Amino acid sequence: MAAEELQDRSRRETRLLVLVVVVSLAVLLLLARFRFPSASITTAVAPTPGPLAGLAARAAFEDMAATIGTLLTRVSPSLLVVQCEAATAADKSAHAPARPRQGRGAGAAEATPPLPPQFAVALRVRTDLALVHVPAGYVPTAFAGVATPITVVASDPVREIALVRTTPGGEFLDGWPVATFPGFGYVGAVDAMPGGPTIQPVFVGRADLAPDDHWPAPVLTLGGQPALGAGTWLFSMDGRFVGLVTRHGDTVAVVPREALVAVVAELVRGVATQ
């Protein structure tokens, strides 16, 4: 009898213990419902982002925007926007060699539609002269927003550049500090808009010097095909001059100041001897 009573007591205590545990869990769940009425027990809730989350990324972009704005303010006095129009037959004949006339038979070339106007940025290179990239088939006609026709002092169709007359003002090419650009960094790329010059940061990868028959000094070839068009002026982020974007075969290249200064002097000498 004593053994049976001991087993009964053990079973009653076990059932009582299980009952206490179940009641305790039920009470805890009930209290949790009152404390967190909108929370789901089975749904994981993502932690709320802290007040400083993303601050570093926003600060980096804001710093870049401020640097670019300061750079444009720094270089704008030396920049002018030039409007270029499609060259007329007289303009083309002034630079092209004479060719035999073709008839209007089946082999004659069909007339092509006129080229739309383009805008380019001219950089002051001397007190009253500015250098501008002129795409093939175009001629400079006026400064943007100015009705007076522009005065072209000299042009070089092979290099696709021209010297235009300007009023004195701003810093010019010889006065710019030069950046020895090693590549793998950002530059400020200045392009033209009808309302004035604009600028954007562009990352440039590998940069190597390469000889180019069109220029009196080696050009800087850029790897990775950066989004830069011919005629874009490049400056370092601290305001130093990098060069003029051109093409070197199938590669984007930059003409440094040394080559540009030599070409400007060559064009001016050509005008003086005429």
DRENDO-1510 file (C-alpha; in Angstrom, 1 decimal, always signed):
<recs>
REC; n; res; u; v; w
REC; 1; MET; +0.0; +0.0; +0.0 .
REC; 2; ALA; +2.8; +2.4; +0.8 .
REC; 3; ALA; +4.3; +2.0; -2.7 .
REC; 4; GLU; +1.0; +2.6; -4.4 .
REC; 5; GLU; +0.4; +5.7; -2.3 .
REC; 6; LEU; +3.9; +7.0; -3.2 .
REC; 7; GLN; +3.2; +6.5; -7.0 .
REC; 8; ASP; -0.2; +8.3; -6.8 .
REC; 9; ARG; +1.4; +11.2; -5.0 .
REC; 10; SER; +4.2; +11.5; -7.6 .
REC; 11; ARG; +1.7; +11.5; -10.5 .
REC; 12; ARG; -0.4; +14.2; -8.8 .
REC; 13; GLU; +2.6; +16.3; -8.3 .
REC; 14; THR; +3.7; +15.9; -11.9 .
REC; 15; ARG; +0.2; +16.9; -13.1 .
REC; 16; LEU; +0.2; +19.8; -10.8 .
REC; 17; LEU; +3.6; +21.0; -12.1 .
REC; 18; VAL; +2.5; +20.7; -15.7 .
REC; 19; LEU; -0.7; +22.7; -14.9 .
REC; 20; VAL; +1.4; +25.4; -13.2 .
REC; 21; VAL; +3.7; +25.7; -16.3 .
REC; 22; VAL; +0.7; +25.9; -18.7 .
REC; 23; VAL; -1.1; +28.5; -16.6 .
REC; 24; SER; +2.1; +30.6; -16.3 .
REC; 25; LEU; +2.6; +30.6; -20.1 .
REC; 26; ALA; -1.0; +31.5; -20.7 .
REC; 27; VAL; -0.6; +34.4; -18.3 .
REC; 28; LEU; +2.6; +35.6; -19.9 .
REC; 29; LEU; +0.9; +35.5; -23.4 .
REC; 30; LEU; -2.0; +37.5; -22.1 .
REC; 31; LEU; +0.2; +40.1; -20.5 .
REC; 32; ALA; +2.1; +40.4; -23.8 .
REC; 33; ARG; -1.1; +41.1; -25.7 .
REC; 34; PHE; -1.9; +43.9; -23.3 .
REC; 35; ARG; +1.6; +45.3; -23.4 .
REC; 36; PHE; +2.1; +45.1; -27.2 .
REC; 37; PRO; -1.4; +45.1; -28.7 .
REC; 38; SER; -0.4; +45.7; -32.4 .
REC; 39; ALA; +2.6; +43.2; -32.5 .
REC; 40; SER; +2.3; +39.9; -34.2 .
REC; 41; ILE; +3.9; +37.0; -32.4 .
REC; 42; THR; +4.6; +35.0; -35.6 .
REC; 43; THR; +5.9; +38.0; -37.7 .
REC; 44; ALA; +9.5; +39.2; -37.4 .
REC; 45; VAL; +9.7; +42.9; -36.9 .
REC; 46; ALA; +12.6; +44.7; -38.5 .
REC; 47; PRO; +14.5; +47.1; -36.1 .
REC; 48; THR; +13.8; +50.8; -36.6 .
REC; 49; PRO; +16.8; +52.5; -38.3 .
REC; 50; GLY; +18.7; +54.7; -36.0 .
REC; 51; PRO; +18.8; +58.5; -36.4 .
REC; 52; LEU; +22.3; +58.5; -38.0 .
REC; 53; ALA; +21.5; +55.7; -40.5 .
REC; 54; GLY; +22.5; +56.8; -44.0 .
REC; 55; LEU; +24.1; +60.1; -42.8 .
REC; 56; ALA; +27.5; +59.2; -44.2 .
REC; 57; ALA; +26.2; +58.5; -47.7 .
REC; 58; ARG; +24.2; +61.7; -47.7 .
REC; 59; ALA; +27.1; +63.7; -46.5 .
REC; 60; ALA; +29.4; +62.3; -49.3 .
REC; 61; PHE; +27.0; +63.3; -52.0 .
REC; 62; GLU; +26.4; +66.7; -50.5 .
REC; 63; ASP; +30.2; +67.3; -50.2 .
REC; 64; MET; +30.6; +66.3; -53.9 .
REC; 65; ALA; +27.8; +68.7; -55.0 .
REC; 66; ALA; +29.3; +71.5; -53.0 .
REC; 67; THR; +32.8; +70.8; -54.5 .
REC; 68; ILE; +31.4; +70.8; -58.0 .
REC; 69; GLY; +29.5; +74.1; -57.4 .
REC; 70; THR; +32.5; +75.8; -56.1 .
REC; 71; LEU; +34.6; +74.5; -59.0 .
REC; 72; LEU; +32.1; +75.9; -61.6 .
REC; 73; THR; +32.2; +79.3; -59.8 .
REC; 74; ARG; +35.9; +79.2; -59.9 .
REC; 75; VAL; +36.3; +78.5; -63.6 .
REC; 76; SER; +33.2; +80.3; -65.1 .
REC; 77; PRO; +34.9; +83.7; -65.6 .
REC; 78; SER; +37.3; +82.1; -68.0 .
REC; 79; LEU; +34.6; +80.2; -70.0 .
REC; 80; LEU; +32.3; +81.4; -72.8 .
REC; 81; VAL; +29.5; +79.5; -74.6 .
REC; 82; VAL; +29.7; +79.6; -78.4 .
REC; 83; GLN; +26.9; +78.7; -80.7 .
REC; 84; CYS; +28.0; +76.7; -83.8 .
REC; 85; GLU; +26.0; +76.4; -87.0 .
REC; 86; ALA; +26.3; +74.1; -89.9 .
REC; 87; ALA; +29.0; +75.3; -92.3 .
REC; 88; THR; +27.8; +76.7; -95.6 .
REC; 89; ALA; +29.3; +75.8; -99.0 .
REC; 90; ALA; +31.5; +79.0; -98.8 .
REC; 91; ASP; +32.8; +78.0; -95.4 .
REC; 92; LYS; +33.6; +74.5; -96.5 .
REC; 93; SER; +35.4; +75.6; -99.7 .
REC; 94; ALA; +37.6; +77.8; -97.7 .
REC; 95; HIS; +39.2; +74.7; -96.0 .
REC; 96; ALA; +38.6; +71.9; -98.5 .
REC; 97; PRO; +40.7; +71.2; -101.6 .
REC; 98; ALA; +39.1; +71.7; -105.0 .
REC; 99; ARG; +37.3; +68.7; -106.4 .
REC; 100; PRO; +35.9; +68.0; -109.8 .
REC; 101; ARG; +32.2; +68.7; -110.0 .
REC; 102; GLN; +29.8; +65.7; -110.3 .
REC; 103; GLY; +26.7; +65.6; -112.3 .
REC; 104; ARG; +23.2; +65.0; -111.0 .
REC; 105; GLY; +23.0; +61.5; -112.5 .
REC; 106; ALA; +22.4; +58.3; -110.6 .
REC; 107; GLY; +25.8; +58.4; -109.0 .
REC; 108; ALA; +25.4; +61.9; -107.5 .
REC; 109; ALA; +25.1; +62.1; -103.7 .
REC; 110; GLU; +21.7; +62.9; -102.3 .
REC; 111; ALA; +21.3; +66.1; -100.4 .
REC; 112; THR; +21.6; +65.7; -96.7 .
REC; 113; PRO; +19.4; +67.5; -94.1 .
REC; 114; PRO; +21.0; +70.5; -92.4 .
REC; 115; LEU; +22.9; +69.9; -89.2 .
REC; 116; PRO; +21.2; +71.2; -86.0 .
REC; 117; PRO; +23.0; +74.0; -84.1 .
REC; 118; GLN; +25.4; +73.0; -81.3 .
REC; 119; PHE; +26.9; +74.8; -78.3 .
REC; 120; ALA; +30.5; +74.5; -77.3 .
REC; 121; VAL; +32.5; +75.9; -74.4 .
REC; 122; ALA; +35.4; +78.3; -75.3 .
REC; 123; LEU; +38.3; +78.8; -72.8 .
REC; 124; ARG; +40.1; +82.1; -72.7 .
REC; 125; VAL; +43.7; +81.4; -73.8 .
REC; 126; ARG; +44.9; +85.0; -74.2 .
REC; 127; THR; +43.6; +88.4; -73.0 .
REC; 128; ASP; +41.3; +88.8; -76.0 .
REC; 129; LEU; +41.2; +85.3; -77.5 .
REC; 130; ALA; +39.4; +82.1; -76.6 .
REC; 131; LEU; +39.9; +78.6; -77.9 .
REC; 132; VAL; +36.8; +76.5; -78.8 .
REC; 133; HIS; +36.3; +73.0; -80.2 .
REC; 134; VAL; +34.4; +73.2; -83.5 .
REC; 135; PRO; +32.9; +69.8; -84.7 .
REC; 136; ALA; +33.4; +68.8; -88.3 .
REC; 137; GLY; +30.9; +70.5; -90.5 .
REC; 138; TYR; +30.3; +73.5; -88.2 .
REC; 139; VAL; +31.5; +77.0; -87.8 .
REC; 140; PRO; +31.3; +79.4; -84.8 .
REC; 141; THR; +28.6; +82.0; -85.4 .
REC; 142; ALA; +28.0; +83.8; -82.1 .
REC; 143; PHE; +28.3; +83.8; -78.3 .
REC; 144; ALA; +25.3; +82.3; -76.7 .
REC; 145; GLY; +22.7; +85.0; -76.0 .
REC; 146; VAL; +24.6; +87.6; -78.1 .
REC; 147; ALA; +23.2; +88.8; -81.4 .
REC; 148; THR; +26.5; +90.1; -82.7 .
REC; 149; PRO; +28.3; +87.7; -85.0 .
REC; 150; ILE; +31.5; +86.2; -83.6 .
REC; 151; THR; +34.9; +87.0; -85.0 .
REC; 152; VAL; +36.9; +83.9; -85.9 .
REC; 153; VAL; +40.6; +84.8; -85.8 .
REC; 154; ALA; +42.0; +81.5; -86.9 .
REC; 155; SER; +40.7; +77.9; -87.3 .
REC; 156; ASP; +42.2; +74.4; -87.6 .
REC; 157; PRO; +39.8; +72.0; -89.2 .
REC; 158; VAL; +42.1; +69.0; -88.7 .
REC; 159; ARG; +42.3; +69.5; -85.0 .
REC; 160; GLU; +38.7; +70.8; -85.0 .
REC; 161; ILE; +39.5; +74.0; -83.0 .
REC; 162; ALA; +39.2; +77.7; -83.6 .
REC; 163; LEU; +40.4; +80.9; -82.0 .
REC; 164; VAL; +37.6; +83.5; -81.5 .
REC; 165; ARG; +37.9; +87.2; -80.5 .
REC; 166; THR; +36.6; +88.0; -77.0 .
REC; 167; THR; +36.5; +91.0; -74.7 .
REC; 168; PRO; +39.2; +91.0; -72.0 .
REC; 169; GLY; +38.3; +89.3; -68.7 .
REC; 170; GLY; +38.8; +86.3; -66.6 .
REC; 171; GLU; +41.9; +84.2; -66.1 .
REC; 172; PHE; +43.3; +82.6; -69.3 .
REC; 173; LEU; +45.2; +79.5; -70.1 .
REC; 174; ASP; +48.7; +80.6; -69.2 .
REC; 175; GLY; +47.6; +81.6; -65.8 .
REC; 176; TRP; +45.9; +78.3; -64.8 .
REC; 177; PRO; +47.7; +76.0; -62.4 .
REC; 178; VAL; +48.2; +72.6; -64.1 .
REC; 179; ALA; +47.1; +69.3; -62.6 .
REC; 180; THR; +49.4; +66.3; -63.2 .
REC; 181; PHE; +46.5; +63.9; -63.5 .
REC; 182; PRO; +47.6; +60.3; -62.8 .
REC; 183; GLY; +44.2; +58.8; -63.4 .
REC; 184; PHE; +41.9; +56.8; -61.0 .
REC; 185; GLY; +40.1; +59.8; -59.7 .
REC; 186; TYR; +37.3; +62.3; -60.3 .
REC; 187; VAL; +37.5; +65.4; -62.6 .
REC; 188; GLY; +35.1; +68.2; -63.3 .
REC; 189; ALA; +33.9; +68.0; -66.9 .
REC; 190; VAL; +32.7; +71.3; -68.3 .
REC; 191; ASP; +30.2; +71.3; -71.2 .
REC; 192; ALA; +28.0; +73.9; -72.8 .
REC; 193; MET; +24.3; +74.6; -72.4 .
REC; 194; PRO; +22.4; +77.5; -74.1 .
REC; 195; GLY; +22.2; +79.3; -70.8 .
REC; 196; GLY; +25.9; +78.9; -69.9 .
REC; 197; PRO; +28.5; +76.3; -69.0 .
REC; 198; THR; +27.6; +73.3; -66.8 .
REC; 199; ILE; +29.8; +70.9; -65.0 .
REC; 200; GLN; +29.6; +67.3; -63.7 .
REC; 201; PRO; +31.9; +64.9; -61.9 .
REC; 202; VAL; +33.3; +62.1; -64.0 .
REC; 203; PHE; +35.5; +59.3; -62.7 .
REC; 204; VAL; +38.5; +58.6; -64.9 .
REC; 205; GLY; +40.4; +55.3; -64.6 .
REC; 206; ARG; +43.8; +54.6; -66.1 .
REC; 207; ALA; +45.5; +57.5; -67.9 .
REC; 208; ASP; +48.6; +57.1; -70.1 .
REC; 209; LEU; +50.6; +59.4; -72.2 .
REC; 210; ALA; +50.7; +58.6; -75.9 .
REC; 211; PRO; +52.1; +60.5; -78.9 .
REC; 212; ASP; +49.6; +61.9; -81.4 .
REC; 213; ASP; +50.5; +63.3; -84.8 .
REC; 214; HIS; +47.8; +66.0; -84.5 .
REC; 215; TRP; +49.3; +67.6; -81.5 .
REC; 216; PRO; +52.8; +68.9; -80.7 .
REC; 217; ALA; +53.0; +67.1; -77.3 .
REC; 218; PRO; +51.7; +63.7; -76.1 .
REC; 219; VAL; +48.1; +63.4; -75.2 .
REC; 220; LEU; +46.7; +61.6; -72.2 .
REC; 221; THR; +44.7; +58.5; -73.2 .
REC; 222; LEU; +41.9; +57.5; -70.8 .
REC; 223; GLY; +41.0; +53.9; -70.1 .
REC; 224; GLY; +37.5; +52.6; -69.6 .
REC; 225; GLN; +35.8; +54.8; -72.2 .
REC; 226; PRO; +34.5; +57.5; -69.8 .
REC; 227; ALA; +31.4; +59.4; -70.7 .
REC; 228; LEU; +33.3; +62.4; -72.2 .
REC; 229; GLY; +32.7; +64.1; -75.5 .
REC; 230; ALA; +35.2; +65.9; -77.7 .
REC; 231; GLY; +35.4; +69.6; -76.7 .
REC; 232; THR; +34.8; +69.0; -73.0 .
REC; 233; TRP; +37.2; +70.9; -70.7 .
REC; 234; LEU; +38.5; +69.0; -67.7 .
REC; 235; PHE; +39.6; +70.5; -64.3 .
REC; 236; SER; +40.7; +68.8; -61.2 .
REC; 237; MET; +38.4; +69.1; -58.2 .
REC; 238; ASP; +40.7; +71.7; -56.6 .
REC; 239; GLY; +40.5; +74.0; -59.7 .
REC; 240; ARG; +43.6; +73.1; -61.6 .
REC; 241; PHE; +43.6; +72.7; -65.4 .
REC; 242; VAL; +43.7; +69.2; -66.8 .
REC; 243; GLY; +43.0; +69.6; -70.6 .
REC; 244; LEU; +40.7; +69.5; -73.6 .
REC; 245; VAL; +38.9; +66.2; -74.4 .
REC; 246; THR; +39.6; +64.9; -77.9 .
REC; 247; ARG; +39.8; +61.5; -79.7 .
REC; 248; HIS; +42.9; +59.4; -80.1 .
REC; 249; GLY; +41.8; +56.7; -82.6 .
REC; 250; ASP; +39.0; +54.8; -80.8 .
REC; 251; THR; +40.1; +56.1; -77.4 .
REC; 252; VAL; +39.1; +59.2; -75.4 .
REC; 253; ALA; +42.1; +61.4; -74.9 .
REC; 254; VAL; +43.0; +64.7; -73.2 .
REC; 255; VAL; +45.1; +67.4; -74.8 .
REC; 256; PRO; +47.3; +69.0; -72.0 .
REC; 257; ARG; +48.0; +72.6; -71.6 .
REC; 258; GLU; +51.5; +72.3; -73.0 .
REC; 259; ALA; +50.1; +71.2; -76.4 .
REC; 260; LEU; +47.3; +73.7; -76.4 .
REC; 261; VAL; +49.6; +76.6; -75.7 .
REC; 262; ALA; +51.9; +75.5; -78.6 .
REC; 263; VAL; +48.9; +75.2; -81.0 .
REC; 264; VAL; +47.5; +78.6; -79.9 .
REC; 265; ALA; +50.9; +80.2; -80.6 .
REC; 266; GLU; +51.0; +78.4; -84.0 .
REC; 267; LEU; +47.6; +79.8; -85.0 .
REC; 268; VAL; +48.5; +83.3; -83.9 .
REC; 269; ARG; +51.7; +83.2; -85.9 .
REC; 270; GLY; +49.7; +82.1; -88.9 .
REC; 271; VAL; +47.4; +85.1; -88.6 .
REC; 272; ALA; +50.4; +87.4; -88.2 .
REC; 273; THR; +52.0; +86.2; -91.4 .
REC; 274; GLN; +48.9; +86.6; -93.5 .
</recs>
